[in-house]
Amino acid sequence: MNQPPRVAPRSPNEALKPVAPPSPPPKVRRRRRSPFIAMLSGLFTTALVLAGAVGGGIAYLDSRSKAPGPLATDRVLIIPKENGVTEIADLLQREGLIEHPWAFKVAAYTSGKAASLKAGEYLFKARASQKDILDIIAEGKAVEHSVTIPEGLTSEQIIARLKENDLLSGEIIQVPREGAILPDTYKFQRGSTRQAMVDRMTRDQRRILNDIWARRPADLPIKTPQELVILASIVEKETGRADERTRVAGVFINRLNRKMKLQSDPTIVYGLVGGKGTLGRGIMRTEITQATPYNTYVIDGLPPGPIANPGRAALEAVVNHSRTKDLYFVADGSGGHAFAETLEQHNRNVARWRQVEANRREAGKPAPEASIDKAEPPPSPDSRTEAPGGAGQGMQAAGQPESFPVPGNRRAGQTAQGGTDGTRARAFDASEGTDRDPLRNRTFDLNSPKVVPALRP
């Protein structure tokens, strides 16, 4: 408000007179506050206080959830199916993994992981925090188990292994055809279905087979991927040594190119017992010449199907076979084989093998258990290498283990008897590879004259 201009006093007395104060400004009438606005203001203030309290509580719980838990040692725990957050929290407390179930539930809901908790078998480390436990269950980081399928087993044998594994569940709809499974070590979680494992094994086999088939050489006398699996299965059953696979494959490739019979002992066995995989004894004389669709002493070329499930290495060995002139091989006593290009060389190798066996018998050592399902060499020199035309000359009585020097024989020439007393060795599947596997017991190397025992006169 404007003040009137001040007039100078006309006299000293007038100057000493007090000046009247200015009049107060007119009073402004304040508007009354709306009750609704007051209520909103109160609610907002309350919300801020509550938000601060909740935020502080969450921060406190978060810090506590990251603190080491009460679990003293590593622990495996199975979370059952159809368990909710409450049941899981109670289970964790009972098992000593957490202290306060309510804190676990709050953490599960506030983190948005309550609906993601999964059943399964979990490994929790000692002193695992509540946050670690929640993350493991929500992400489904279940314990992984493994099952190993050795090379050279039949599909029937593989299915039997899966059925015996009590960590798997469910039934298998149908046994896969022979050769359709890829032997390997497979990881799985507890409760995985057996059928899912079979589907995975067959899927991996198709992928590997297609890859290897695409890299085959042009001169390979194999016309289809199925024929590749057939020959690889024979190679797989003939030798368990990685350094021999390509050479054994080369022998069979050379025989196919020359229209010679393959003469592989394992094909005799498969023709007799099929998917069972093993005779559990030596091959009899009558069985060598017994006509079956798989007996490569009788049929020409490849059998109609695989005799086992070959591994990747055996499939690779066929398409990358050794470029040799070898046509024969016989066991050498070291778990491997002695190879030969001519019948004369092969007969010398057979004679040396007989000497190895004779020395073993004199020392009182039992024959290797891998002799099961194999034909043994003749007790005297013999030039026969194929069944047709000579199967009836100089052989033992029918019903006795055959004495026949076969060119294709995983451990050909090893007796099926446990020793001179005639006791039979226990049935054994050498393809599985154990500490008793003769492939790990090197004694002689017929390809190295320095360590080969001298022939007797």
C-alpha beads as a LAMMPS data file, in Angstrom:
LAMMPS data file: protein, C-alpha beads

457 atoms
456 bonds

1 atom types
1 bond types

-500.0 500.0 xlo xhi
-500.0 500.0 ylo yhi
-500.0 500.0 zlo zhi

Masses

1 110.0

Atoms # bond

1 1 1 0.000 0.000 0.000
2 1 1 1.357 3.487 -0.918
3 1 1 2.268 5.798 1.988
4 1 1 1.575 9.601 1.794
5 1 1 4.675 11.684 1.260
6 1 1 6.373 12.783 4.486
7 1 1 6.342 16.552 5.180
8 1 1 9.310 18.155 6.843
9 1 1 8.561 19.539 10.344
10 1 1 8.105 23.231 10.549
11 1 1 9.671 23.590 14.017
12 1 1 11.834 21.654 16.480
13 1 1 8.895 21.011 18.706
14 1 1 6.962 19.542 15.885
15 1 1 9.941 17.330 15.033
16 1 1 9.920 15.892 18.530
17 1 1 6.284 14.856 18.330
18 1 1 5.764 11.112 17.679
19 1 1 4.675 10.093 14.265
20 1 1 1.460 8.116 14.050
21 1 1 2.005 4.521 12.850
22 1 1 0.603 3.565 9.524
23 1 1 -2.784 1.970 9.518
24 1 1 -2.767 -1.858 9.272
25 1 1 -3.500 -3.402 5.916
26 1 1 -6.978 -4.619 5.405
27 1 1 -7.473 -8.193 6.721
28 1 1 -7.682 -10.859 3.948
29 1 1 -10.220 -13.569 4.598
30 1 1 -8.610 -17.069 4.183
31 1 1 -10.541 -19.744 2.328
32 1 1 -11.435 -22.856 4.298
33 1 1 -9.419 -26.051 3.304
34 1 1 -11.398 -28.816 1.578
35 1 1 -11.815 -32.009 3.703
36 1 1 -11.079 -34.118 0.630
37 1 1 -7.748 -32.387 0.048
38 1 1 -6.881 -32.864 3.685
39 1 1 -7.667 -36.559 3.465
40 1 1 -5.517 -37.012 0.359
41 1 1 -2.656 -35.198 2.025
42 1 1 -2.876 -37.482 5.045
43 1 1 -3.041 -40.589 2.896
44 1 1 -0.028 -39.489 0.882
45 1 1 1.963 -38.852 4.028
46 1 1 0.946 -42.256 5.414
47 1 1 1.909 -43.938 2.151
48 1 1 5.311 -42.356 2.211
49 1 1 5.879 -43.573 5.726
50 1 1 4.698 -47.067 4.880
51 1 1 6.802 -47.181 1.687
52 1 1 9.839 -46.192 3.661
53 1 1 9.120 -48.886 6.221
54 1 1 8.502 -51.538 3.549
55 1 1 11.600 -50.517 1.615
56 1 1 13.649 -50.678 4.742
57 1 1 12.203 -54.084 5.563
58 1 1 12.907 -55.406 2.073
59 1 1 16.440 -54.086 2.221
60 1 1 16.885 -55.786 5.570
61 1 1 15.436 -59.078 4.314
62 1 1 17.571 -58.900 1.179
63 1 1 20.706 -58.477 3.211
64 1 1 19.657 -61.347 5.455
65 1 1 18.823 -63.571 2.454
66 1 1 22.377 -63.166 1.177
67 1 1 23.916 -64.080 4.511
68 1 1 25.397 -67.610 4.932
69 1 1 22.753 -70.155 5.893
70 1 1 22.709 -72.754 8.674
71 1 1 23.605 -75.780 6.483
72 1 1 26.830 -77.269 7.875
73 1 1 27.754 -79.632 4.977
74 1 1 26.819 -80.128 1.331
75 1 1 23.376 -81.653 1.037
76 1 1 21.304 -83.268 -1.712
77 1 1 17.570 -82.721 -1.319
78 1 1 14.653 -83.842 -3.441
79 1 1 11.846 -81.296 -3.911
80 1 1 8.668 -83.316 -4.594
81 1 1 6.315 -82.475 -7.418
82 1 1 3.244 -80.293 -6.881
83 1 1 4.746 -78.605 -3.822
84 1 1 3.965 -74.925 -3.407
85 1 1 6.043 -72.188 -1.823
86 1 1 4.755 -72.942 1.662
87 1 1 5.504 -76.668 1.448
88 1 1 8.955 -76.024 0.016
89 1 1 9.770 -73.471 2.704
90 1 1 8.673 -75.866 5.457
91 1 1 10.736 -78.683 3.907
92 1 1 13.826 -76.494 3.737
93 1 1 13.450 -75.568 7.394
94 1 1 12.974 -79.201 8.487
95 1 1 16.094 -80.212 6.586
96 1 1 18.139 -77.434 8.156
97 1 1 18.718 -75.327 5.045
98 1 1 16.898 -72.177 6.235
99 1 1 15.886 -70.763 9.617
100 1 1 12.647 -68.887 8.892
101 1 1 10.115 -70.223 6.357
102 1 1 8.269 -66.889 6.293
103 1 1 11.430 -65.103 5.159
104 1 1 11.834 -67.608 2.295
105 1 1 8.216 -67.101 1.232
106 1 1 8.531 -63.331 1.327
107 1 1 11.714 -63.510 -0.771
108 1 1 10.046 -65.879 -3.256
109 1 1 7.031 -63.580 -3.754
110 1 1 8.878 -60.266 -3.796
111 1 1 11.407 -61.593 -6.334
112 1 1 8.681 -62.983 -8.605
113 1 1 10.099 -66.511 -8.381
114 1 1 7.288 -68.090 -6.386
115 1 1 5.639 -69.503 -9.529
116 1 1 8.955 -70.735 -10.972
117 1 1 9.978 -73.162 -8.212
118 1 1 10.597 -76.579 -9.782
119 1 1 10.564 -80.115 -8.432
120 1 1 13.785 -82.073 -8.700
121 1 1 16.924 -83.298 -6.990
122 1 1 19.198 -80.446 -5.934
123 1 1 22.668 -80.130 -4.460
124 1 1 23.032 -77.337 -1.909
125 1 1 26.493 -76.306 -0.786
126 1 1 27.380 -75.851 2.865
127 1 1 26.402 -72.419 4.223
128 1 1 24.290 -71.761 1.133
129 1 1 22.359 -68.529 1.558
130 1 1 18.602 -68.302 1.263
131 1 1 19.019 -66.427 -2.013
132 1 1 21.272 -69.154 -3.425
133 1 1 18.743 -71.822 -2.449
134 1 1 15.873 -69.884 -4.012
135 1 1 17.820 -69.313 -7.247
136 1 1 18.790 -72.994 -7.566
137 1 1 15.205 -74.202 -7.178
138 1 1 13.710 -71.500 -9.397
139 1 1 16.231 -72.098 -12.203
140 1 1 15.880 -75.886 -11.993
141 1 1 19.607 -76.528 -11.503
142 1 1 19.001 -80.172 -10.620
143 1 1 21.701 -82.769 -9.979
144 1 1 22.807 -84.531 -13.176
145 1 1 23.418 -88.269 -13.204
146 1 1 25.012 -90.241 -16.029
147 1 1 24.564 -93.571 -17.717
148 1 1 27.298 -95.060 -19.891
149 1 1 26.377 -97.199 -22.874
150 1 1 29.496 -99.142 -23.962
151 1 1 30.224 -99.683 -27.629
152 1 1 29.312 -103.081 -29.003
153 1 1 26.174 -103.804 -26.975
154 1 1 23.005 -104.871 -28.730
155 1 1 19.854 -102.778 -28.503
156 1 1 18.292 -105.410 -26.275
157 1 1 21.245 -105.217 -23.867
158 1 1 21.098 -101.406 -23.830
159 1 1 17.377 -101.362 -23.064
160 1 1 17.989 -103.811 -20.216
161 1 1 20.521 -101.374 -18.729
162 1 1 18.063 -98.509 -18.902
163 1 1 15.366 -100.601 -17.230
164 1 1 17.745 -101.488 -14.390
165 1 1 18.505 -97.809 -13.710
166 1 1 16.157 -96.811 -10.886
167 1 1 16.857 -93.096 -11.353
168 1 1 14.934 -93.223 -14.636
169 1 1 11.179 -93.538 -14.885
170 1 1 8.549 -94.808 -17.286
171 1 1 8.457 -97.604 -19.813
172 1 1 10.105 -97.974 -23.201
173 1 1 7.602 -98.176 -26.003
174 1 1 9.691 -100.329 -28.331
175 1 1 13.229 -101.685 -28.518
176 1 1 15.043 -99.701 -31.244
177 1 1 16.306 -101.586 -34.244
178 1 1 19.857 -102.893 -34.026
179 1 1 22.488 -100.266 -34.693
180 1 1 20.131 -97.323 -34.156
181 1 1 21.578 -96.284 -30.775
182 1 1 24.760 -94.268 -30.322
183 1 1 26.886 -95.636 -27.450
184 1 1 28.094 -92.800 -25.248
185 1 1 27.835 -91.353 -21.741
186 1 1 24.555 -89.510 -21.287
187 1 1 23.637 -87.003 -18.575
188 1 1 20.142 -86.923 -17.139
189 1 1 18.175 -85.718 -14.131
190 1 1 16.432 -87.980 -11.644
191 1 1 12.998 -88.884 -12.909
192 1 1 13.822 -88.478 -16.610
193 1 1 11.904 -90.998 -18.698
194 1 1 13.571 -93.991 -20.273
195 1 1 11.820 -93.318 -23.557
196 1 1 13.265 -89.799 -23.634
197 1 1 16.740 -91.309 -23.165
198 1 1 16.168 -93.744 -26.032
199 1 1 14.905 -90.946 -28.277
200 1 1 17.991 -88.906 -27.485
201 1 1 20.343 -91.818 -28.204
202 1 1 18.732 -92.582 -31.556
203 1 1 18.670 -88.888 -32.498
204 1 1 22.388 -88.566 -31.755
205 1 1 23.121 -91.683 -33.810
206 1 1 21.328 -90.269 -36.862
207 1 1 23.208 -86.997 -36.556
208 1 1 26.615 -88.660 -36.221
209 1 1 25.902 -91.163 -39.008
210 1 1 24.832 -88.452 -41.443
211 1 1 27.968 -86.461 -40.687
212 1 1 30.306 -89.430 -41.182
213 1 1 28.481 -90.691 -44.270
214 1 1 28.922 -87.286 -45.918
215 1 1 32.714 -87.657 -45.542
216 1 1 33.050 -91.179 -46.973
217 1 1 35.642 -91.807 -49.704
218 1 1 34.425 -92.395 -53.243
219 1 1 35.954 -95.890 -53.480
220 1 1 34.271 -97.246 -50.351
221 1 1 32.479 -100.508 -51.274
222 1 1 29.559 -99.472 -49.055
223 1 1 26.454 -98.172 -50.773
224 1 1 24.183 -96.942 -47.974
225 1 1 24.455 -95.508 -44.459
226 1 1 22.874 -98.701 -43.149
227 1 1 25.676 -100.777 -44.681
228 1 1 28.159 -98.469 -42.980
229 1 1 26.530 -99.229 -39.617
230 1 1 26.572 -102.972 -40.385
231 1 1 30.297 -103.081 -41.138
232 1 1 31.108 -100.747 -38.225
233 1 1 29.236 -103.079 -35.868
234 1 1 31.422 -105.990 -37.023
235 1 1 34.573 -103.912 -36.537
236 1 1 33.312 -102.917 -33.087
237 1 1 32.879 -106.527 -32.020
238 1 1 36.182 -107.644 -33.524
239 1 1 38.515 -105.320 -31.614
240 1 1 38.295 -103.108 -28.584
241 1 1 41.603 -101.389 -29.285
242 1 1 41.419 -97.898 -30.718
243 1 1 44.718 -98.304 -32.574
244 1 1 43.413 -101.348 -34.443
245 1 1 39.980 -100.283 -35.601
246 1 1 41.061 -98.730 -38.893
247 1 1 43.270 -101.711 -39.730
248 1 1 40.576 -104.254 -38.913
249 1 1 38.168 -102.207 -41.019
250 1 1 40.742 -102.265 -43.818
251 1 1 40.831 -106.077 -43.754
252 1 1 37.072 -106.276 -44.257
253 1 1 37.113 -103.571 -46.939
254 1 1 39.808 -105.536 -48.813
255 1 1 37.751 -108.711 -48.535
256 1 1 34.629 -106.973 -49.815
257 1 1 36.583 -105.604 -52.777
258 1 1 37.881 -109.113 -53.554
259 1 1 34.465 -110.733 -53.119
260 1 1 35.824 -112.815 -50.229
261 1 1 33.685 -113.932 -47.334
262 1 1 34.159 -111.758 -44.258
263 1 1 34.367 -114.731 -41.845
264 1 1 33.745 -112.871 -38.610
265 1 1 33.019 -114.862 -35.449
266 1 1 30.651 -112.273 -33.942
267 1 1 28.339 -112.674 -36.930
268 1 1 28.036 -116.372 -36.098
269 1 1 27.033 -115.513 -32.548
270 1 1 24.465 -112.927 -33.588
271 1 1 22.930 -115.331 -36.064
272 1 1 22.436 -117.810 -33.212
273 1 1 21.303 -115.608 -30.310
274 1 1 20.306 -112.294 -31.888
275 1 1 19.899 -109.400 -29.478
276 1 1 20.987 -111.435 -26.453
277 1 1 24.498 -110.681 -27.675
278 1 1 26.478 -113.580 -26.245
279 1 1 26.560 -117.365 -26.347
280 1 1 28.341 -117.610 -22.992
281 1 1 30.606 -120.314 -24.405
282 1 1 32.896 -121.060 -27.286
283 1 1 31.585 -121.471 -30.820
284 1 1 30.977 -125.109 -31.832
285 1 1 32.184 -126.626 -35.064
286 1 1 28.673 -127.215 -36.315
287 1 1 27.782 -123.588 -35.626
288 1 1 30.520 -122.227 -37.894
289 1 1 28.908 -123.804 -40.921
290 1 1 25.344 -123.401 -39.695
291 1 1 23.448 -121.300 -42.203
292 1 1 21.928 -118.162 -40.728
293 1 1 21.312 -114.824 -42.450
294 1 1 24.156 -113.313 -40.377
295 1 1 26.834 -116.022 -40.572
296 1 1 29.575 -114.464 -42.732
297 1 1 31.294 -117.848 -43.015
298 1 1 28.313 -118.924 -45.101
299 1 1 26.859 -115.805 -46.718
300 1 1 28.580 -113.506 -49.182
301 1 1 29.168 -109.884 -48.321
302 1 1 27.565 -108.108 -45.400
303 1 1 24.855 -109.565 -43.160
304 1 1 21.337 -108.107 -43.510
305 1 1 21.688 -105.850 -40.468
306 1 1 24.055 -104.678 -37.727
307 1 1 25.100 -107.149 -35.044
308 1 1 25.494 -104.466 -32.329
309 1 1 25.465 -100.729 -31.823
310 1 1 28.828 -99.339 -32.972
311 1 1 30.367 -96.233 -31.483
312 1 1 31.468 -93.189 -33.376
313 1 1 35.089 -94.412 -33.508
314 1 1 34.079 -97.629 -35.302
315 1 1 31.970 -95.687 -37.822
316 1 1 34.898 -93.346 -38.441
317 1 1 37.242 -96.333 -38.806
318 1 1 35.231 -97.718 -41.714
319 1 1 35.269 -94.501 -43.760
320 1 1 38.915 -93.865 -42.796
321 1 1 40.130 -97.452 -43.030
322 1 1 43.822 -98.281 -43.342
323 1 1 45.029 -98.603 -46.930
324 1 1 46.819 -101.918 -46.519
325 1 1 46.787 -105.237 -48.337
326 1 1 45.867 -107.154 -45.184
327 1 1 43.382 -109.977 -45.644
328 1 1 43.800 -111.869 -42.362
329 1 1 44.237 -111.260 -38.651
330 1 1 44.443 -113.450 -35.566
331 1 1 44.759 -112.745 -31.840
332 1 1 48.315 -112.070 -30.718
333 1 1 48.069 -112.622 -26.973
334 1 1 48.308 -108.947 -26.031
335 1 1 44.670 -108.169 -26.546
336 1 1 45.388 -107.140 -30.116
337 1 1 45.865 -108.926 -33.409
338 1 1 48.600 -109.953 -35.827
339 1 1 47.758 -108.992 -39.413
340 1 1 48.821 -110.705 -42.628
341 1 1 48.583 -110.078 -46.343
342 1 1 49.043 -113.692 -47.412
343 1 1 47.819 -117.037 -46.240
344 1 1 51.402 -118.134 -45.537
345 1 1 51.979 -115.165 -43.200
346 1 1 48.661 -115.796 -41.533
347 1 1 49.485 -119.456 -40.869
348 1 1 52.738 -118.407 -39.172
349 1 1 50.796 -115.995 -36.973
350 1 1 48.322 -118.748 -36.094
351 1 1 51.206 -121.079 -35.183
352 1 1 52.710 -118.423 -32.919
353 1 1 49.370 -117.915 -31.250
354 1 1 49.165 -121.649 -30.548
355 1 1 52.551 -121.400 -28.876
356 1 1 51.339 -118.530 -26.725
357 1 1 48.381 -120.627 -25.641
358 1 1 50.589 -123.640 -24.948
359 1 1 52.903 -121.552 -22.760
360 1 1 49.922 -120.187 -20.899
361 1 1 48.577 -123.668 -20.201
362 1 1 51.989 -124.913 -19.021
363 1 1 52.208 -121.975 -16.631
364 1 1 48.805 -122.915 -15.247
365 1 1 47.259 -119.652 -16.300
366 1 1 43.591 -119.745 -17.277
367 1 1 42.607 -118.520 -20.693
368 1 1 41.245 -114.970 -20.858
369 1 1 37.539 -114.685 -20.210
370 1 1 37.166 -112.846 -23.498
371 1 1 37.426 -116.229 -25.200
372 1 1 33.718 -116.614 -24.645
373 1 1 31.873 -116.660 -27.993
374 1 1 35.120 -117.233 -29.909
375 1 1 36.367 -120.122 -31.985
376 1 1 39.725 -121.514 -30.818
377 1 1 42.644 -122.313 -33.161
378 1 1 43.361 -125.863 -34.241
379 1 1 45.785 -127.919 -32.112
380 1 1 48.041 -128.464 -35.125
381 1 1 49.148 -126.335 -38.092
382 1 1 46.313 -125.736 -40.489
383 1 1 46.054 -123.572 -43.566
384 1 1 42.272 -123.264 -43.607
385 1 1 41.017 -119.704 -43.419
386 1 1 37.478 -120.053 -44.705
387 1 1 34.692 -122.344 -43.591
388 1 1 33.454 -123.579 -46.991
389 1 1 35.410 -126.424 -48.468
390 1 1 37.451 -127.321 -45.425
391 1 1 35.146 -127.308 -42.489
392 1 1 35.100 -131.027 -42.162
393 1 1 38.813 -131.799 -42.222
394 1 1 40.711 -132.566 -39.045
395 1 1 38.193 -130.938 -36.737
396 1 1 37.223 -131.926 -33.249
397 1 1 34.085 -133.898 -32.582
398 1 1 30.808 -132.140 -33.120
399 1 1 29.661 -130.280 -30.050
400 1 1 33.197 -129.306 -29.013
401 1 1 34.601 -125.770 -29.283
402 1 1 35.704 -125.215 -32.854
403 1 1 39.415 -125.197 -33.682
404 1 1 39.400 -122.912 -36.643
405 1 1 41.913 -120.133 -37.518
406 1 1 39.591 -117.367 -38.549
407 1 1 40.810 -114.157 -40.187
408 1 1 38.260 -111.944 -38.550
409 1 1 38.091 -112.708 -34.847
410 1 1 38.154 -110.217 -32.007
411 1 1 40.278 -112.517 -29.904
412 1 1 40.336 -115.463 -32.226
413 1 1 42.252 -118.456 -31.029
414 1 1 41.575 -118.038 -27.338
415 1 1 40.214 -121.154 -25.757
416 1 1 36.743 -121.154 -24.323
417 1 1 37.887 -123.336 -21.446
418 1 1 39.174 -122.002 -18.179
419 1 1 42.230 -124.290 -18.145
420 1 1 43.422 -127.829 -18.770
421 1 1 40.808 -129.250 -16.426
422 1 1 38.099 -128.320 -18.888
423 1 1 36.217 -125.966 -16.605
424 1 1 34.452 -123.292 -18.589
425 1 1 35.201 -119.638 -17.998
426 1 1 32.369 -117.459 -16.702
427 1 1 30.426 -115.615 -19.374
428 1 1 31.829 -112.144 -19.852
429 1 1 31.066 -109.271 -22.179
430 1 1 34.560 -107.986 -22.943
431 1 1 33.218 -105.045 -24.904
432 1 1 32.297 -103.347 -21.658
433 1 1 35.933 -102.976 -20.594
434 1 1 36.755 -103.946 -17.006
435 1 1 39.985 -104.468 -15.083
436 1 1 39.859 -108.102 -16.185
437 1 1 39.520 -107.202 -19.825
438 1 1 42.405 -108.912 -21.677
439 1 1 42.765 -105.790 -23.796
440 1 1 44.574 -104.335 -20.782
441 1 1 46.806 -107.354 -20.259
442 1 1 49.713 -107.075 -22.680
443 1 1 51.881 -110.173 -22.832
444 1 1 53.040 -110.733 -26.378
445 1 1 53.117 -108.746 -29.582
446 1 1 53.278 -111.038 -32.581
447 1 1 54.185 -108.126 -34.818
448 1 1 57.428 -107.706 -32.878
449 1 1 59.693 -110.839 -33.094
450 1 1 61.714 -109.723 -30.054
451 1 1 58.951 -110.559 -27.629
452 1 1 57.381 -113.528 -29.379
453 1 1 58.164 -116.945 -27.847
454 1 1 60.115 -119.253 -30.129
455 1 1 58.175 -121.888 -31.992
456 1 1 58.587 -125.434 -30.800
457 1 1 59.876 -127.995 -33.230

Bonds

1 1 1 2
2 1 2 3
3 1 3 4
4 1 4 5
5 1 5 6
6 1 6 7
7 1 7 8
8 1 8 9
9 1 9 10
10 1 10 11
11 1 11 12
12 1 12 13
13 1 13 14
14 1 14 15
15 1 15 16
16 1 16 17
17 1 17 18
18 1 18 19
19 1 19 20
20 1 20 21
21 1 21 22
22 1 22 23
23 1 23 24
24 1 24 25
25 1 25 26
26 1 26 27
27 1 27 28
28 1 28 29
29 1 29 30
30 1 30 31
31 1 31 32
32 1 32 33
33 1 33 34
34 1 34 35
35 1 35 36
36 1 36 37
37 1 37 38
38 1 38 39
39 1 39 40
40 1 40 41
41 1 41 42
42 1 42 43
43 1 43 44
44 1 44 45
45 1 45 46
46 1 46 47
47 1 47 48
48 1 48 49
49 1 49 50
50 1 50 51
51 1 51 52
52 1 52 53
53 1 53 54
54 1 54 55
55 1 55 56
56 1 56 57
57 1 57 58
58 1 58 59
59 1 59 60
60 1 60 61
61 1 61 62
62 1 62 63
63 1 63 64
64 1 64 65
65 1 65 66
66 1 66 67
67 1 67 68
68 1 68 69
69 1 69 70
70 1 70 71
71 1 71 72
72 1 72 73
73 1 73 74
74 1 74 75
75 1 75 76
76 1 76 77
77 1 77 78
78 1 78 79
79 1 79 80
80 1 80 81
81 1 81 82
82 1 82 83
83 1 83 84
84 1 84 85
85 1 85 86
86 1 86 87
87 1 87 88
88 1 88 89
89 1 89 90
90 1 90 91
91 1 91 92
92 1 92 93
93 1 93 94
94 1 94 95
95 1 95 96
96 1 96 97
97 1 97 98
98 1 98 99
99 1 99 100
100 1 100 101
101 1 101 102
102 1 102 103
103 1 103 104
104 1 104 105
105 1 105 106
106 1 106 107
107 1 107 108
108 1 108 109
109 1 109 110
110 1 110 111
111 1 111 112
112 1 112 113
113 1 113 114
114 1 114 115
115 1 115 116
116 1 116 117
117 1 117 118
118 1 118 119
119 1 119 120
120 1 120 121
121 1 121 122
122 1 122 123
123 1 123 124
124 1 124 125
125 1 125 126
126 1 126 127
127 1 127 128
128 1 128 129
129 1 129 130
130 1 130 131
131 1 131 132
132 1 132 133
133 1 133 134
134 1 134 135
135 1 135 136
136 1 136 137
137 1 137 138
138 1 138 139
139 1 139 140
140 1 140 141
141 1 141 142
142 1 142 143
143 1 143 144
144 1 144 145
145 1 145 146
146 1 146 147
147 1 147 148
148 1 148 149
149 1 149 150
150 1 150 151
151 1 151 152
152 1 152 153
153 1 153 154
154 1 154 155
155 1 155 156
156 1 156 157
157 1 157 158
158 1 158 159
159 1 159 160
160 1 160 161
161 1 161 162
162 1 162 163
163 1 163 164
164 1 164 165
165 1 165 166
166 1 166 167
167 1 167 168
168 1 168 169
169 1 169 170
170 1 170 171
171 1 171 172
172 1 172 173
173 1 173 174
174 1 174 175
175 1 175 176
176 1 176 177
177 1 177 178
178 1 178 179
179 1 179 180
180 1 180 181
181 1 181 182
182 1 182 183
183 1 183 184
184 1 184 185
185 1 185 186
186 1 186 187
187 1 187 188
188 1 188 189
189 1 189 190
190 1 190 191
191 1 191 192
192 1 192 193
193 1 193 194
194 1 194 195
195 1 195 196
196 1 196 197
197 1 197 198
198 1 198 199
199 1 199 200
200 1 200 201
201 1 201 202
202 1 202 203
203 1 203 204
204 1 204 205
205 1 205 206
206 1 206 207
207 1 207 208
208 1 208 209
209 1 209 210
210 1 210 211
211 1 211 212
212 1 212 213
213 1 213 214
214 1 214 215
215 1 215 216
216 1 216 217
217 1 217 218
218 1 218 219
219 1 219 220
220 1 220 221
221 1 221 222
222 1 222 223
223 1 223 224
224 1 224 225
225 1 225 226
226 1 226 227
227 1 227 228
228 1 228 229
229 1 229 230
230 1 230 231
231 1 231 232
232 1 232 233
233 1 233 234
234 1 234 235
235 1 235 236
236 1 236 237
237 1 237 238
238 1 238 239
239 1 239 240
240 1 240 241
241 1 241 242
242 1 242 243
243 1 243 244
244 1 244 245
245 1 245 246
246 1 246 247
247 1 247 248
248 1 248 249
249 1 249 250
250 1 250 251
251 1 251 252
252 1 252 253
253 1 253 254
254 1 254 255
255 1 255 256
256 1 256 257
257 1 257 258
258 1 258 259
259 1 259 260
260 1 260 261
261 1 261 262
262 1 262 263
263 1 263 264
264 1 264 265
265 1 265 266
266 1 266 267
267 1 267 268
268 1 268 269
269 1 269 270
270 1 270 271
271 1 271 272
272 1 272 273
273 1 273 274
274 1 274 275
275 1 275 276
276 1 276 277
277 1 277 278
278 1 278 279
279 1 279 280
280 1 280 281
281 1 281 282
282 1 282 283
283 1 283 284
284 1 284 285
285 1 285 286
286 1 286 287
287 1 287 288
288 1 288 289
289 1 289 290
290 1 290 291
291 1 291 292
292 1 292 293
293 1 293 294
294 1 294 295
295 1 295 296
296 1 296 297
297 1 297 298
298 1 298 299
299 1 299 300
300 1 300 301
301 1 301 302
302 1 302 303
303 1 303 304
304 1 304 305
305 1 305 306
306 1 306 307
307 1 307 308
308 1 308 309
309 1 309 310
310 1 310 311
311 1 311 312
312 1 312 313
313 1 313 314
314 1 314 315
315 1 315 316
316 1 316 317
317 1 317 318
318 1 318 319
319 1 319 320
320 1 320 321
321 1 321 322
322 1 322 323
323 1 323 324
324 1 324 325
325 1 325 326
326 1 326 327
327 1 327 328
328 1 328 329
329 1 329 330
330 1 330 331
331 1 331 332
332 1 332 333
333 1 333 334
334 1 334 335
335 1 335 336
336 1 336 337
337 1 337 338
338 1 338 339
339 1 339 340
340 1 340 341
341 1 341 342
342 1 342 343
343 1 343 344
344 1 344 345
345 1 345 346
346 1 346 347
347 1 347 348
348 1 348 349
349 1 349 350
350 1 350 351
351 1 351 352
352 1 352 353
353 1 353 354
354 1 354 355
355 1 355 356
356 1 356 357
357 1 357 358
358 1 358 359
359 1 359 360
360 1 360 361
361 1 361 362
362 1 362 363
363 1 363 364
364 1 364 365
365 1 365 366
366 1 366 367
367 1 367 368
368 1 368 369
369 1 369 370
370 1 370 371
371 1 371 372
372 1 372 373
373 1 373 374
374 1 374 375
375 1 375 376
376 1 376 377
377 1 377 378
378 1 378 379
379 1 379 380
380 1 380 381
381 1 381 382
382 1 382 383
383 1 383 384
384 1 384 385
385 1 385 386
386 1 386 387
387 1 387 388
388 1 388 389
389 1 389 390
390 1 390 391
391 1 391 392
392 1 392 393
393 1 393 394
394 1 394 395
395 1 395 396
396 1 396 397
397 1 397 398
398 1 398 399
399 1 399 400
400 1 400 401
401 1 401 402
402 1 402 403
403 1 403 404
404 1 404 405
405 1 405 406
406 1 406 407
407 1 407 408
408 1 408 409
409 1 409 410
410 1 410 411
411 1 411 412
412 1 412 413
413 1 413 414
414 1 414 415
415 1 415 416
416 1 416 417
417 1 417 418
418 1 418 419
419 1 419 420
420 1 420 421
421 1 421 422
422 1 422 423
423 1 423 424
424 1 424 425
425 1 425 426
426 1 426 427
427 1 427 428
428 1 428 429
429 1 429 430
430 1 430 431
431 1 431 432
432 1 432 433
433 1 433 434
434 1 434 435
435 1 435 436
436 1 436 437
437 1 437 438
438 1 438 439
439 1 439 440
440 1 440 441
441 1 441 442
442 1 442 443
443 1 443 444
444 1 444 445
445 1 445 446
446 1 446 447
447 1 447 448
448 1 448 449
449 1 449 450
450 1 450 451
451 1 451 452
452 1 452 453
453 1 453 454
454 1 454 455
455 1 455 456
456 1 456 457
